[in-house]
Amino acid sequence: MVSLYQAQYLSGISKSFSFNIPVISIGNLSVGGTGKSPHVEYLIRNLKEYIQVGVLSRGYRRKTFGHIDVSTQHSATEVGDEPLQIKLKFPEIPVAVNKNRAIGIPQLIKDHPEIQLVILDDAFQHLSVKPFLNILLTEYNNPFSKDYLLPSGRLREWRFGHRRAQIVVVTKCSIEPDESEVFKWRKSLKLSKSQLLFFSYIHYGVPYHVFDPSKNYILTESTHVILVSAIAQSDYLSDYIFPKVASLTDYSYEDHHYFSTDEIQKIIVKYKSITHHNKIILTTEKDATRLRLFRHLFEEAQVPVYCIPIEIEFYERDRFIDTIKNSLLEFKS
């Protein structure tokens, strides 16, 4: 099915649409876990003072249909957890959801004519749109070059799909690669001379209260943590927290999981069973959008919930941002 879909566009049977403003797509070849949304946020953070940015996402696992202009008042069930997360962090940035990107882009621009750049979240496989710039992410510990097509592996499409990318980013790196390792990565990923390679890593911030962001919580060696996460590759987060605290109880669910009332009640009971005063329910910003649906239960039980911000940093930050800016300057509609 993957080959047939791609063949329609490669043969010209189906047409890819370009637009008169630049479109940057951030995606991957595999199923989840490479950090697409944090990289979208990284671009927003570093470009919003330079150019008017808009974001379009599918709104994965939302329970609505059609095009929706996301507001901070929406719920995760209405627009999806990741688009809502982006909107809550950047309320001044237009964010919309539409499964059909070719229709969603012009609608987003119509609703927000000030937009000068559209960033597509998770659209590498959506060939109906031909982005000005394709950024492909691959995870340091699970590169696409060592993976296989579903269901044997985690790839959504064949490895050679990476050729559509102008930029490839190796994400979730533990150390900065030296020159020899960069060479090995280029070789193993089979990058062409024209494809640029960058490396990024995760930076965790100070946890803040989900329902009152003005309140922070500093993790210490005496903190007892109940970690609630429904993200791909949650081991990175638990591995970061575990050595910093007294104990860690990990409630992990599948990516984008919608919590049930029973699950929330179980977590609350576990929190109250910890007798030590220094205790915390901790989650990610993405999961917080879905836990917000149970605000009444947490507040009735007087149980606080904190989320830990996750940001992306690049080892060659200036080079990466300059590459994006210079590419935008060269855009011709």
C-alpha positions in Angstrom: 0.0 0.0 0.0 2.9 2.4 0.8 4.5 1.8 -2.6 1.2 2.2 -4.5 0.5 5.5 -2.7 3.9 6.9 -3.5 3.8 5.6 -7.0 0.7 7.7 -7.7 2.7 10.9 -7.0 6.0 9.8 -8.5 4.1 8.9 -11.8 2.2 12.1 -11.8 -1.2 10.4 -11.5 -1.7 12.4 -8.3 -0.5 16.0 -8.0 1.5 17.6 -5.2 0.6 21.2 -4.4 3.0 24.0 -3.7 2.1 27.4 -2.2 3.1 31.0 -2.6 4.6 31.1 0.9 7.2 28.7 2.3 6.1 25.5 3.9 8.4 23.5 6.2 7.5 19.9 7.0 8.9 18.1 10.0 8.4 14.4 10.1 10.0 11.0 10.2 10.0 7.6 8.6 9.1 5.7 11.7 6.1 5.5 14.0 6.4 8.0 16.8 9.2 8.7 19.2 11.6 11.1 17.3 10.3 14.3 18.9 8.5 16.0 16.0 6.4 18.4 18.1 9.3 19.6 20.2 11.2 20.3 17.0 8.2 22.3 15.7 8.3 24.3 18.9 12.0 24.8 18.5 11.4 26.4 15.1 8.6 28.5 16.4 10.7 29.8 19.3 13.6 30.7 17.0 11.7 32.1 14.0 8.6 33.9 15.5 10.5 37.2 15.9 11.8 36.9 12.4 8.8 35.8 10.4 5.0 35.3 11.0 4.6 31.6 11.7 1.5 29.3 11.4 1.3 25.6 12.3 -0.8 22.9 10.7 -1.2 19.5 12.2 -3.5 16.5 11.6 -4.6 16.5 15.2 -4.0 12.8 15.7 -6.7 10.9 17.7 -8.9 13.9 18.1 -12.6 13.1 18.2 -13.7 15.8 15.7 -13.5 16.2 11.9 -12.6 18.8 9.4 -10.7 22.0 9.8 -10.4 23.6 13.2 -8.6 26.8 14.2 -7.1 25.8 17.6 -7.7 28.0 20.6 -6.4 27.7 24.2 -10.0 26.9 25.2 -10.1 23.7 23.1 -9.7 20.3 24.7 -7.3 17.5 23.5 -10.3 15.5 22.4 -11.4 18.4 20.1 -8.0 19.2 18.5 -5.5 16.6 19.6 -2.9 16.7 22.3 0.1 18.0 20.4 -1.6 20.9 18.6 -3.2 22.0 21.9 0.2 21.8 23.6 1.7 24.0 20.9 -1.1 26.5 21.2 -0.9 26.7 25.0 2.8 27.4 24.8 2.6 29.9 21.9 -1.0 31.4 22.2 0.0 34.2 19.8 0.8 31.7 17.0 -2.0 30.5 14.7 -2.4 26.7 15.0 -4.9 24.6 13.0 -5.8 21.0 12.5 -6.8 19.3 9.3 -6.2 15.8 8.1 -6.0 17.0 4.5 -2.9 19.3 4.5 -3.5 20.4 0.9 -6.8 21.9 2.0 -5.7 22.9 5.5 -2.8 25.1 4.4 -4.9 27.6 2.2 -7.7 27.6 4.9 -5.1 28.4 7.6 -3.7 31.3 5.4 -7.2 32.5 4.7 -8.1 32.6 8.4 -4.7 34.3 9.2 -3.5 36.3 6.2 -0.6 37.6 8.2 1.1 34.2 8.1 4.4 34.1 6.1 5.5 30.6 6.9 3.6 27.4 7.5 5.1 24.6 9.6 3.6 21.1 9.1 3.8 18.8 12.1 4.2 15.1 11.0 3.6 15.5 7.3 6.6 13.7 5.7 4.4 11.0 4.2 1.7 13.4 3.0 2.8 13.8 -0.6 -0.2 15.9 -1.6 1.8 18.9 -0.4 5.3 19.6 -1.7 7.1 21.5 1.1 9.7 24.1 0.4 11.8 22.4 3.0 11.6 18.9 4.3 13.2 18.2 7.7 13.4 14.5 8.5 14.0 13.3 12.1 15.6 10.0 13.1 16.3 8.8 16.7 19.9 8.3 17.8 19.2 4.9 19.4 16.7 3.8 16.6 17.9 5.2 13.3 15.8 4.5 10.2 18.8 2.9 8.6 18.6 0.0 11.0 14.8 -0.3 10.9 12.3 -2.2 8.8 8.9 -1.6 7.3 5.8 -2.2 9.4 4.8 -4.7 10.7 8.3 -6.2 11.0 9.7 -2.9 12.2 8.6 0.7 12.9 9.0 2.3 9.4 6.0 3.9 7.8 7.7 3.8 4.4 10.8 2.4 2.7 14.2 3.8 3.9 14.8 5.4 0.5 12.1 7.9 1.4 14.8 9.9 3.2 15.9 11.2 -0.2 13.0 13.7 -0.1 14.6 15.5 2.9 16.9 18.5 2.5 17.8 18.3 6.2 18.1 15.2 8.4 18.3 15.6 12.2 19.5 12.8 14.5 17.5 13.4 17.7 17.8 12.5 21.4 21.6 12.4 21.3 23.4 11.7 24.6 26.7 13.3 23.6 27.9 15.7 20.9 29.3 13.7 17.9 32.8 14.3 16.8 33.9 14.6 13.2 34.4 10.9 12.7 31.0 10.0 14.1 29.3 12.6 11.9 31.0 10.9 8.9 29.8 7.5 10.1 26.2 8.8 10.4 26.2 10.3 6.9 27.4 7.0 5.6 25.0 4.8 7.5 22.0 7.0 6.6 23.2 7.1 3.0 22.9 10.8 2.7 23.7 12.7 -0.5 26.2 15.5 -0.6 23.4 18.0 -0.7 21.6 16.7 2.4 22.5 18.5 5.6 22.9 16.6 8.8 22.3 18.0 12.3 22.2 16.6 15.8 19.8 17.6 18.6 19.3 16.6 22.2 16.6 16.9 24.9 16.7 19.6 27.6 14.3 19.2 30.6 13.1 22.3 32.4 11.7 22.9 35.9 8.3 21.2 36.5 5.3 23.6 36.8 1.7 23.2 38.0 -0.6 22.0 35.3 -3.5 24.2 36.5 -1.4 27.1 37.9 1.7 27.5 35.8 3.1 30.2 38.2 3.9 27.4 40.7 7.2 25.5 40.2 8.4 22.3 41.8 12.1 21.5 42.2 12.9 17.8 42.2 15.2 16.7 45.0 16.7 13.5 46.4 13.8 13.3 48.9 11.1 13.7 46.3 8.7 10.7 45.7 7.5 10.9 42.1 4.5 9.3 40.4 5.3 9.7 36.8 2.3 9.5 34.4 3.2 9.4 30.7 1.6 8.3 27.5 4.3 9.2 25.0 6.4 7.1 22.7 9.9 6.2 24.1 9.0 7.3 27.6 12.2 5.6 28.9 14.2 8.8 28.2 12.1 10.7 30.8 12.1 8.1 33.5 15.9 7.6 33.0 16.3 11.3 33.5 14.2 11.5 36.7 15.1 8.3 38.5 18.6 9.2 39.7 17.4 12.6 40.9 14.7 11.5 43.3 14.0 9.2 46.2 11.5 6.9 44.4 9.8 6.7 41.1 6.4 5.0 40.4 6.0 4.9 36.7 2.5 4.7 35.1 3.2 4.3 31.3 0.6 4.0 28.6 0.6 3.9 24.9 1.3 7.1 22.9 -1.7 9.5 22.9 -3.6 7.4 25.3 -6.8 8.9 26.6 -7.0 8.3 30.4 -10.1 6.8 32.0 -11.7 7.9 35.2 -10.7 4.6 36.9 -7.0 5.2 35.8 -7.1 8.7 37.3 -8.6 7.4 40.5 -5.9 4.7 40.8 -3.2 7.4 40.4 -4.8 9.6 43.0 -5.1 6.6 45.5 -1.4 5.8 44.9 -0.4 9.5 45.5 -2.4 9.6 48.8 -0.8 6.3 49.9 2.7 7.9 50.0 3.1 9.1 53.5 6.1 11.3 52.8 5.2 15.0 52.5 7.6 15.6 49.5 5.6 13.9 46.8 4.5 14.8 43.3 2.5 13.6 40.4 4.6 14.4 37.3 3.7 14.3 33.7 4.7 15.7 30.3 3.3 18.8 28.7 1.7 16.6 26.0 0.1 14.3 28.6 -1.0 17.3 30.6 -3.4 18.3 27.8 -5.3 15.0 28.3 -5.0 15.1 32.1 -6.7 18.5 32.0 -9.9 16.7 31.2 -9.9 15.4 34.8 -9.2 18.7 36.5 -12.2 18.3 38.7 -11.1 14.9 40.1 -7.6 16.2 41.0 -9.0 19.4 42.6 -11.7 17.5 44.5 -9.0 15.2 45.9 -6.7 18.2 46.5 -4.0 16.4 44.5 -1.6 18.7 42.6 -0.3 17.7 39.1 2.9 19.1 37.7 4.4 18.7 34.2 8.0 18.9 33.1 8.8 21.0 30.0 10.8 19.3 27.3 12.7 21.4 24.8 15.0 20.6 22.0 18.5 22.0 21.6 21.0 21.7 18.7 24.7 21.1 19.1 25.2 23.5 16.2 22.4 25.8 17.0 23.6 28.9 15.1 24.4 26.8 12.0 21.0 25.2 12.0 19.0 28.4 12.5 21.1 30.2 9.9 20.4 27.4 7.5 16.7 27.7 7.9 16.8 31.5 7.7 19.0 31.5 4.6 16.7 29.0 3.0 13.7 31.2 3.6 15.5 34.2 2.1 16.0 32.2 -1.1 12.3 31.2 -1.3 10.6 32.2 -4.6 6.8 31.6 -5.0 
